[in-house]
């Protein structure tokens, strides 16, 4: 790692506030019918963030609906209690996968390296199936946004390999 990168990371915030948004029609339907949040990937995100000294200040489950996803992401972007937004689900290529279409217009600057690296490290685990994820990241309003696939394995991989090591660094630069 370069001396400049080490310096930037040393100056970056160590503890951040996260919004966790699960985009899933089936999870949303179950939640509205039962009041129970049966969300393995969302639970995993929260647990890993908290184990690493971060806080989850907002958590939502939303339907796979472009306008609804945009509304909740905009709420997180407007919140003073959120530094980083993580969405889980809706990054595939089926017609109902609309998370990317919902979030992309809200991003001021895309971080293409996130999706590229995520797919590269996913390839080691799942092979060529990694090409069907449209995982992406960007910044908006001084906040980082990460759109992850909905599988627990993908969430774990993205958090441990990319998001935890880089979120503070991204926030530092996004707020300069």
Residue, then its C-alpha position, 0 to 999 in steps of 0.5 A: x500500500x502506498x504511503x499516501x493511501x496509508x496516510x489517508x486511511x489513518x485520517x479516515x473515520x474509524x466508526x461509521x453510521x450505516x443504513x441497511x436496506x434489504x430489497x426483496x419482494x418475498x422478505x417484504x411480503x413476509x415482514x408486512x404479513x407477520x411483522x417478523x424480519x426474516x432477513x439472513x443477509x440483513x442480519x449478517x450485515x448488521x452483526x458484522x458492522x457492529x462487531x467491527x465498531x460501527x453502528x446501524x442507525x437505519x434498517x429497512x426491508x423494501x419491495x422490489x419496486x424502483x420508486x420505493x427503493x429510491x424513496x428509502x435510499x433518499x431518506x438515508x441520504x438526507x439523514x444526518x445519522x447515516x454515513x454509509x448505505x448498504x443495499x442487499x438484493x435486486x442486483x441480478x438480471x431478472x426483470x424484478x431486479x431493479x435496485x441498480x436502476x433505482x440507486x444509480x440516478x441518485x449517485x453523484x460519482x460511481x466507484x466502478x472499482x467496487x463492482x469490478x473487484x467484487x466480481x473478481x473475488x466472487x469468481x474465485x468462489x462461484x466461478x463464471x456465475x459471478x458475471x450476473x451480479x451488477x453489484x455497484x458502489x458510489x458516493x452521493x451527498x458525502x455518503x457512500x452507497x454499496x449495492x450488494x447481491x442478496x446472498x449471505x455469501x456475497x454480503x460476507x465477501x463484500x463486507x470483509x474484503x472491500x467495504x470494511x477496509x475502504x468505507x472510512x477511506x471513501x467517506x474521508x474523500x467524499x467529504x473533502 
